[in-house]
Amino acid sequence: MITRVFSMRVWAPVGVLTSLACCLHQRRVALADLQEADGQRLVDRSLLELKMVQVVFRHGARSPLKPLPQKEQVEWNPQLLEVPPQTQFDYTVTNLDGGPKPHSPYDSQYHETTLKGGMFAGQLTKVGMQQMFALGERLRKNYVENIPFLSPTFNPQEVFVRSTNIYRNLESTRCLLAGLFQRQKKGPIIIHTDEASSEVLYPNYQNCWSLRQRTRDRRQTAFLQPGISEDLKKVKEGMGIGSADEVDFLILLDNMAAEQVHSLPSCPMLKRFAWMIEQRAVDTALYVLQREDRESLQMAVGPFLHILESNLLKAVDPATPPGKIRKLYLYAAHDVTLMPLLITLGIFDHKWPPFAVDLTMELYQHQESKEWFVQLYYHGEVRPQRWDWVVARHPPPNPTHLVW
């Protein structure tokens, strides 16, 4: 039952794959069973065999989505879009059924906003491409060099790739794959994507009426909340932005992060209030998401969690044909995907997910006991740090019993 995942502080067990929803009591019992009196784990990790990896990542650095209403604008020169040669890697985009690439309404909207200097809003830059290539190289080191898990050359029988149908995400995926497989492939690279109306790799407020209704008032009043309102007024006054201008902490953070990562001259007030801007942007998002509102979180990322869980369930089911399982699943998503996902999994660090950040889930099987384990990493670090391993003591649930 995936619905109880929201009562968890940690998602580490499988078997529970078992249930992304194992209850807090079960987790504590399982954890106690794994420890000696001195706190050492009983599990011999040398007997754990890696079976599958799933990586959810944010795209690389880009231009801002909406410029700030200031006289002095940062210049976004098209030279920032230069493609590093090592990131070149041919790919094809299809819909989820393998048909033609769907239309991307978001890309059309971004092209309606031209920034000072000539770039469009939301464009992946050379810096972003290099970030994604570096992430691919890190994955290569982990799963090709340190552990001979993946083939050193891209093999479509081993890797499944899905992205939101937004160009910066498709290009970020290209760069990641170029770094991971060093531009070597045995077959065509297919990136699967979906129509914007039915996309689940981000909270789909446009398509999910219930989610839109549940969060509408909170999205409209978030900037009016005590603390947020006073700090927003202070920053806007310091930057010379009129009180009537529709600028909130999310827009401020978006511009600040984009300017900083590209080392562009920024408004001194943005630099002065950098910490406050990020924290208040997080506060704004948390006010809208409200972890206590389990139904909204479920609608925001539940369908995507179902995909991740289904991949795990298929992998641990001995009846699944080998050809139906990939070693690596890649999902190109967004900051608005990762934040509710991290909150749901109980590992949110109260920091805005940066460009090119990744959430990685590793599935292991114990070679002797045949029990299953999941290890979580965020930004390359083990999460949660206190409870890295929890054994699955129960058989996997029947997938037909999943409730959304």
N, C-alpha and C positions, 0 to 999 in steps of 0.2 A: 504494500500500500504506500504509494508515493506521497499521499496527502500528509502523512505524519512526518515527512522529512523536515517540516518547518518547526517541529519540536526538538530537533537535534541541535546540538552545539557543534558537532563534528560529523563529517561524512567520511569515514575511513573504512567501514566494513563492506564486504561484498558478500555475497552469500546471504547475507542480508542483501548482498547485492541486494543481498538478502534483505536487506531492504534498506534502500536509501532511507528507509524509514524506521530503522530499528530504534526502539525507545531508549531513553536515557538509562533506565535501569539495566536493560540488556547490555548496553555499552559498558557500563561500569562493571558488571559481572564479568564480561568477556575480558576487559582490561585487567581485572584482578587475577583472572586465570592465567594471564600471560606473564605475570611477574612473580619473581621470588620475593622472599622477605626483604632482601636488600634492594628491591626495586628493579632488578635486572630482568630483561625479557627472556622468556623461555624459548622463543622461536629462534631457530638457527637460520639466519638470513641467507647463508650460503646455500641452503636447500630451497630457496625460493626462486622459481623460474619465471622470468618476465614473459607474459603472454600477449599483452595488448597495451597500447598507449593511446590516450586521447588528449589532444591539445586544443584548448580554446584560447584564441589570442586576439588582442586589439591590433588594428592596423598601425602602420608606422606614422611618423610625424607628417603633418599636413599643414596647409594654410588654414586660417580660421574660417568658421562657417558664416560669421556675420561680423563686419567691421564695427569698431566702436565709433560713436558719433562725435568725433573730435576733428578740429581743424587740421592738426598735425597727424597725418596718417603714416603708419609704417609702410614702406615700399616692398611689395612682393614681386620681385623680378623673376620673369620666366626662366632665367638661368638657374634658378633653384630647382627646376624640374629636370635637369640633366640626368640621364639614366646611366648609372655606373655599369661599365661593360660586364663585370662579373655577375650582375644580377639578371642579365638577359636569359630568358628561358621561355620557349614557346609553349603556349597552352591554348585550350579550347574551352569555352564556357557553354554549358547546356542548362536546360531546366532540370528538375529533379528526375524526370522520366527519360532524359537523354535527348530531348528535342531542342529546338532553337532557343537561344538565350532570350529571356524575357526582357521587355522594355524596363528601363530604370527611371522611374519618375523623379527619384532623388537627385540623380546626376543632372537631369534636365533643370531642376530647381537650382542646383549649385551654379550652373552655367548662366543663370540670370543675375548672379552677383559677381561683378568684376572688381577686384581689389586694386588699390593704388599700385601701379607698377605693371599691371596687365594680367596677373594670375586670377583664376577663378577661385571661388570659395571651395574649401574642402579637397584641394588637390594634394595627392601624395608627392612629397618632395624627394630630392636626392638624399637628404638626411634620413627621411623615413625609409627609403629603399635600403640604405645601408644598415639601419636598425634591424629591418626584417631579415636581411642577409645574415647579420650577426646572430640573430635568433636561430636561423636555420643551421648555422655552423655550430651553435651550442647543442642543438638537438642531434646533429651529426656526431659530435664528440660523445654525447651520452649514449646514443643508440646504434652507432655504427662502429666507433673506435673503441670506447671503453667497454661496451657490451656488444658483441656481434649479434644484434637483434635484427636490424634492418639491412637490406642489401645496400651496398655503397652507391648503387645506381637506381634511379627511380623505377619502380616496378608497379604498374597499376593493379596487380594482384595483391600487393601488400599495403597499398596506401589509398585511402578514400579522402577526397577533398571537397569541402563545401564552404561556400562564402555567401555573405549577403551580396545582393546584386548591385553593388556600389563600386565604382571603378577603383577607388583607392584601396578597397579591400581585395579586389581581384589582383591588383598589381602588388599589393603587400604579400599576397599568397605566392605569387610568382617569385618574388625576391626570397621569401623563406625557403621555397623549394630549391631555388638555385643554390642557396647556401647549404642546405641539407644534403643535396645530392651532387653538388659541384657541377651542375649543368649537364649531368649525364643521365640518360633515360633509356629504358628498354621498350617503352611503349608510349602512346600519347598521354599527355597530362590533361585530364578532364576536371574542370572545376564546376561542381554542381551548384546551382542557385535556384531561388524560387521567386515567384511573383511577389511584389511588395505587399499586396493585399493579404497574402497568406504566410508571409515570412515569420518564422519563430525564433530566429537568431538574435532578435532584439524585442523588447516589450512593444507589441504592436497595438498602439493606442488607436490607430486608424481603423483597424479591422476588428478589434475586440471591443464591442460596445460596452460590455460590463466593466472592463478595466478602465475605459475612458470615463464612464459615469462615476465609478468608485473614487477615482483620483482627480476628477475635474476641479472640484473646489479646492483641493490641496495644491494643485498646480497653479491655480490662479491666485492663491493667498499666501504661498510659501514665502515670498519676499516681504510680506507684511508682518511676519512673526517677530515677537520681541527678540532683540539681539540682532537678528538678521536685518531687520528694518533700519535700526540705528546705524549699524556698520555700513550698510549699503549707502545710506545718505552721506556718511562721512567720506567714503571712497569717491562717490560721484561728485561731491563738492570739490574734493581735492583734485580731481581730474578735469574739472570744468564741464562736466556732463550735466545737462539740465535735469531737473527733477521729473519732468514730464517724459523724458526719453526712456524708452522701454529697454533698459539695461539692467540685468540682474547678475548675481554672482556666477552663474553658469556661463554667461557670455564673457564676463570679465576673465574667468579662469581660462576659457577657451583661447582668447587672444593672448593672455599672458603666457600660457604654456607653449603656444605656437611660436611666439616671438623669442622666448628664452631658448628653446631647443635649437633654433636657427641662428642664435647669437645676433639677433637684430636689435637695433636701438629701440628701446621701449620707453613708455611714459614713466618718469621717475616715481610717480605715485603707485603705479602697478608694482614696481620693484619694492617700494616701501611697505606696501600692504600685501605682499605676496603670500605670506603664511595665512593671514586673515582671509584672503580671497579663496584660497583652497579649502580652508576649514569651513567657511560659510557656504561654499558650493556643495561640500559634502553634507552640511547640515540641511541645506535646501533639498537635496536629493533624498536624504533620509526622512525628511518631513513628508515628502510626496510618497515615498515607498512604504514607510512605517512598518517595520518588521513585525509589529503586533497584528497588522492587517494581513493575516495569512492568505486570505482569499485573493487579495490583490497581488501578492508575491507569487502565488500559484499561477495566476493568469499571466503575470509578467514573464516568468521563466519556467513555469511548469512544463509546457510543451517541449522546450529545449532539454530540460532535465530528463524528460521521458525518452528523448532520443539517446542521450548519454547512457541512461540506465538500460535501454533496450540493447545497445551495443554490448554492454557488460553481460546482460542476461544471455544473449546469444553465445557469447564467448564461453560461459561456464556450462552451457547446456550441451551435454555430450551428443545430443541428437542433431545439433546444428551441422550441416554439411560444411567442410573446410572452406569451400569457395564462397561461403556467405559471410565469412569473417575476415576483416583486414587486421594487419598488425598495427597500423597507425591510422587514426582518424584525425583530420585537421579541420578546424572550424574557425573561419575568419569572422570575427564579430566586432563589437564596439564597447566603449566604456559603459554605456547604458545597459549593456548585456552583462558585463562582468560584475558590476556593483550589486545588482539584486542576486546574481548567482553566488557571489561571495557571502552576502548576507544570509542567504538560504542555507549555505553549507556551514555557516558559523565561523568563517575565517576572515571576515572583513576587517581590515586594519585601520579604518577611518581615514584612509588616504585615497585621493582620486586615482583610479587606474591609469597609469601613464601610457604613452605611446609604446606600442610593441610589447606590452606586458603579456605574459602567458599564464594560464592555469592548466596544469598538466596532471592527468590521472593515469597512474600505472596500475595494471592488473597483474597480479602474481598468483602462481599456484605452488603450494608446498609439494616438493617431489615425493615425500613419504606419506604425509597425512592426506594429501590431495585437497586440503583446505585452500580457500581463496582469500586473497588480501588485496586491498587497494591502498596505494600511497598517493597523497596529494602534494603537489608543488605549486607555489604561486611565486612568480617572478624568479624562478630557479631555486627557491628555498622551500624546505619541507614545511608543510602546514597540515595540521597544527603541530607545533614543536613539542608539545608535551605528550601527545597521544599519536605517534606516527603509525602504529600498527594495531589493528583490532582483528581478531580472528573471527571467521564466520562459522558459528556452531550449528547453524540450521540450514536445511536445503533451500535452494532458491525458490521464491514464490512463483506461482503460476502467472505468467505474463498477462493472461486474460483477466486477472484479478486486479490489475492496476486501475486506480480510480483517479480521475482528474476533475 
